[in-house]
Amino acid sequence: MEFYQNPGGPKSSFIGGFGNCQKTAFFERKWIPCAIIAGAALLVYFRTLFCGFTYLDDNGLILNNMAFLGRPANVLAAFSREAFNGAGGGSYYRPLLLVSLIGDACLGGSAPFFYHFTNVVLHMLVCMALYVFLRAWGRDGLFSLSAALFFAVHPALNQAVAWIPGRNDVLLALFSLLCFTSFIAFAQEREQKYLAPHLLFYACALFTKESALLLPFFLALYALAIRRDIPRTAVLRAAGGWFVITILWSLMRAAALKTVSGGARYDIARSLYENFPALLPGLGKALFPFNLSVMPVLKDMSLMPGLAALAVIIAALYKSRGLDRRRAAFAGLWFLLWLLPSFIRPSGQQPDFTEHRLYVPFIGLMMLAGEIRPPFIARGRTLALLLFALLLFAGVSVYRARYFTDRVSFWENAARTSPHSLMNRTQFGAAYYERGRYAEAGEQWSKALELAPDDPAVELNMGAIRFQEGRMEEAGGLWERALRADPGNKKTLNNLAVLYYERKDYKRTAVYVGRLLVLNSRVSPALLAATAPYLAGRKTQVTDRK
């Protein structure tokens, strides 16, 4: 099977070597480099198999969803529900993510091992698929192996593998790579047998994440700008399949979310404008992955590594011999356009720039690296530098696995590396509070209160600390302020009811119990019994007025 290569390069096959390197027995036996790639990924992420839950989305997706995930019969139902809120109204349509979680739940219930195991296996598959894709793209075996190894161990991609919900981006990368590789085969051979798997992988990517809507654009761009010898009839046949699959997905998504856009409201232009500066830190983490955070915010992200990375890339491209500008531009667009959707957040929601979002865009940087041929570095020295970087990056990734061990370690890293994030401080305090470490929880929530003095959620939390310390007046004052800002908050109403119940002020307890009952909230039998005479008196007065 013959495949396209850069002009002037020797002919090469999809099974054999690519680019300017001659075929070798090592690269002819594709299973050997794939085994090396898979082994490297497994070694780096073996420690994550014994990590737990971080309580960032994994509790909502898994722990609070076990009634659904624990039933294999719900595989089809996963295509008709929102990922977090099965009743609809959410914004995340992730059928294949839910299907994969159903498999893990059936194997191990709510134990985290199988969820982490699946993440590691999927990452291994992606790294091998990247190797095959780069060979099909036109790169030689040595570069493809090196790029896949860098992808396998790179610290900036750590979160996509070690954090269970990061699986969604891993699945998206897998199906996107397989979709593109099968399209290259279809474009080269013009045989119908490659079209069916290509369309299947496109459908899988789309039912994984809506970002896959970018695939038809890149596939068409490849056909029109990179492989201009592809017959238009072949492209039109594939485009017809993309259109049908996209329409089907759109209808199913709208039915599952109850609306076209889901329950959230988006201001796309404003989101892109406000969050676009995060592009540079993202690029910086790709080349200099040493200022990482499990939950970064823009205020705590440095632009300098990104500027340095941009300067290095521009200089390397400028000095490259025989640069194919179209392919380099394609690779740059891949990084940019796959990253941009992560900047779009629902209105009123704090933006986050978690590093698992770099997983798919990073493929573009690997493609771009394949276009760089600097004349000023000797081959032997290049290999030595690559080996050093691989070992260094692998060591950093192994070390960073500790931040995904449990809830406390995850949010400790989040608060330490992004101290200006209200969410990080609040969640770190909650992690301590759940373990009964009230002093540490109070310290984090005090810092959160400094960031947002009037935030009702923080006042609610600080009130809980004061209550545990026996400082009832302060607890009541905090909860009263929180209630004025958020009058319908059931947790605040319940806390105030419990506070006055403990102080044996049943009349005031009845005020908050009554409001809870109006909101159809569950009230403990003890509170109902203590406030029954006061609540009955209220009902009698209301009846007399009528």
C-alpha positions, 0 to 999 in steps of 0.5 A, spaced: 500 500 500 503 506 497 502 512 501 504 520 500 510 523 502 513 529 502 516 531 495 523 529 493 522 523 499 523 516 497 516 512 496 514 508 502 508 504 504 503 504 510 507 498 513 514 500 512 518 506 513 516 514 511 520 520 510 527 520 508 529 514 513 530 507 509 526 501 512 529 497 517 527 490 520 525 494 526 520 499 524 518 493 519 515 489 525 510 495 527 509 491 534 516 492 536 515 500 536 508 499 539 510 495 544 516 500 546 511 505 546 506 501 550 511 499 555 513 506 557 506 509 558 505 503 563 511 504 567 510 512 567 502 511 569 503 504 573 502 508 580 496 511 578 492 505 578 492 505 586 490 512 586 483 514 588 478 519 587 479 527 587 472 529 588 473 534 581 467 531 577 469 524 578 464 524 584 458 526 580 460 522 574 461 515 578 460 515 586 453 519 585 451 515 579 452 508 581 445 506 580 446 507 573 453 505 571 452 499 575 447 496 570 450 493 563 443 494 560 444 502 561 449 502 555 444 504 550 441 509 555 447 512 555 446 515 548 439 519 551 442 522 557 446 528 560 453 525 563 452 528 570 444 529 570 440 523 567 434 527 567 436 532 562 438 540 563 445 539 563 450 541 558 455 535 557 453 529 552 458 524 553 455 517 551 461 513 550 464 516 556 458 513 560 459 507 556 466 506 558 464 507 565 459 502 565 464 497 564 468 499 569 462 499 574 460 492 572 467 490 573 469 493 580 463 497 582 465 504 586 472 502 587 477 506 583 482 501 581 478 499 574 477 506 572 484 508 573 486 501 569 482 503 563 485 510 563 492 507 562 490 502 557 486 507 553 493 512 554 497 506 551 492 505 545 492 513 543 500 513 544 500 507 539 495 510 534 499 516 534 505 512 532 501 509 526 498 516 524 505 519 524 507 514 519 501 515 515 502 522 515 509 521 512 514 521 518 520 516 518 520 510 523 525 514 528 521 520 529 514 517 529 517 513 535 520 518 539 514 523 538 509 517 541 514 516 547 514 524 548 506 523 548 506 517 552 510 520 558 509 528 557 508 531 564 503 536 561 498 530 559 498 527 566 492 529 568 488 526 562 490 519 564 491 520 572 484 524 573 479 519 571 474 524 568 480 526 563 478 519 559 474 523 555 479 527 552 483 520 551 477 517 548 477 523 543 484 523 541 484 515 540 478 516 535 480 522 532 487 519 530 484 512 528 479 517 524 484 521 520 489 515 519 483 511 516 482 517 511 489 517 509 488 510 507 482 511 504 485 517 500 491 513 498 487 507 496 480 509 493 477 503 496 471 503 499 473 498 505 477 504 508 471 508 508 466 504 513 471 504 519 473 512 517 466 514 518 465 509 524 471 512 528 468 519 526 461 517 529 465 515 535 469 521 536 463 525 535 459 521 541 465 522 545 465 530 545 462 535 541 469 538 539 470 532 534 466 537 529 472 540 528 474 533 524 471 534 518 474 541 517 481 538 518 479 532 513 477 537 508 483 541 509 488 535 508 484 533 502 484 540 499 491 543 501 496 537 503 493 531 498 491 535 492 491 529 488 485 526 492 479 525 487 473 530 489 469 524 488 472 521 494 472 527 498 464 528 497 463 520 499 466 521 505 463 528 506 456 525 505 458 520 511 460 526 515 454 530 514 449 524 515 453 522 522 453 529 524 445 530 523 444 524 527 448 526 533 445 533 533 438 530 534 440 525 539 444 530 543 438 535 543 433 530 545 438 528 551 439 535 553 432 537 552 435 543 548 440 544 543 445 548 547 444 544 554 442 547 560 447 552 560 448 559 557 454 561 553 457 568 551 462 565 546 465 571 544 466 574 551 469 567 553 474 567 547 476 574 548 477 573 556 480 566 556 484 567 549 491 569 553 491 562 556 493 560 550 500 562 551 501 558 558 498 552 554 504 552 549 509 554 554 507 547 558 508 543 552 515 545 551 517 547 559 512 543 563 515 545 570 509 550 572 504 545 572 497 545 576 491 540 577 487 546 577 490 552 574 487 559 573 489 565 569 491 569 574 496 564 577 499 562 570 505 565 567 506 568 560 513 567 560 514 560 558 509 561 553 513 566 550 519 562 550 516 556 547 513 561 541 520 564 540 523 557 540 518 554 535 518 560 530 526 560 530 526 552 529 521 553 523 525 559 520 532 555 520 528 548 518 531 546 511 526 545 506 520 547 510 513 544 508 509 550 510 502 547 508 503 542 513 507 546 518 500 551 518 496 545 518 499 542 525 499 549 528 492 550 526 491 543 529 494 545 536 490 552 536 483 550 534 483 544 538 485 548 544 480 554 543 473 550 545 476 549 552 476 557 553 468 557 552 465 556 559 458 557 561 456 564 563 457 565 570 462 559 571 469 560 573 473 558 567 479 553 568 484 551 564 486 544 566 491 541 563 487 535 560 485 539 555 492 539 552 491 532 550 488 532 543 491 539 541 498 536 543 498 532 537 498 538 533 505 539 536 508 533 534 506 534 527 509 540 527 515 537 530 516 533 524 516 539 520 522 542 523 529 540 520 534 544 524 541 544 520 545 546 526 544 540 531 548 534 529 544 527 529 548 524 535 547 530 539 540 530 538 538 523 540 542 524 546 538 530 548 531 527 546 533 521 551 535 526 556 528 530 555 524 523 555 527 521 562 526 527 565 519 528 563 518 521 565 520 522 572 516 528 572 510 525 570 511 519 575 512 524 581 506 528 579 502 522 580 502 523 587 497 529 586 492 524 584 492 519 590 486 522 593 482 528 595 486 532 599 493 531 595 489 533 589 486 540 592 492 541 596 496 542 589 490 546 586 491 551 592 498 551 592 499 552 585 493 557 584 492 560 590 488 566 587 482 561 585 476 561 590 474 554 588 481 551 589 481 554 596 474 552 598 475 545 595 481 544 599 478 546 605 472 541 604 477 535 603 480 537 610 473 538 613 470 531 610 476 528 614 475 531 621 481 536 620 477 542 622 483 547 623 486 546 617 479 546 613 478 553 617 485 556 615 483 554 607 476 557 608 479 563 611 483 564 605 477 563 601 473 569 605 479 573 603 478 572 596 471 573 596 468 576 603 461 576 601 460 569 597 455 565 601 458 559 600 464 561 603 460 564 609 456 557 609 463 553 610 466 558 615 459 557 619 460 550 619 467 551 622 465 556 627 459 551 629 464 545 630 468 550 635 462 551 639 462 559 637 455 559 636 454 566 635 459 567 630 456 561 626 449 564 626 452 570 624 455 567 618 449 563 616 444 569 617 449 573 612 449 567 607 442 566 607 441 574 606 445 573 599 442 566 597 435 566 601 433 559 598 439 555 600 437 549 603 443 547 607 444 554 610 436 554 612 438 547 615 444 549 619 440 555 622 435 550 624 440 545 627 443 551 631 437 554 634 435 547 636 442 545 639 440 552 643 433 550 645 430 556 641 425 552 638 421 558 636 426 560 632 428 553 629 421 553 627 422 559 622 427 555 618 424 549 619 417 552 616 421 555 610 424 548 609 418 545 608 415 550 603 421 548 599 419 541 600 426 539 603 427 533 608 427 535 615 429 531 620 424 528 625 427 531 631 427 538 628 419 536 626 418 534 633 421 540 637 417 545 632 411 542 631 407 546 636 410 552 633 408 550 626 401 548 628 400 555 631 402 558 625 397 554 621 391 555 625 393 563 624 393 562 617 386 558 617 383 564 622 385 569 617 382 566 611 
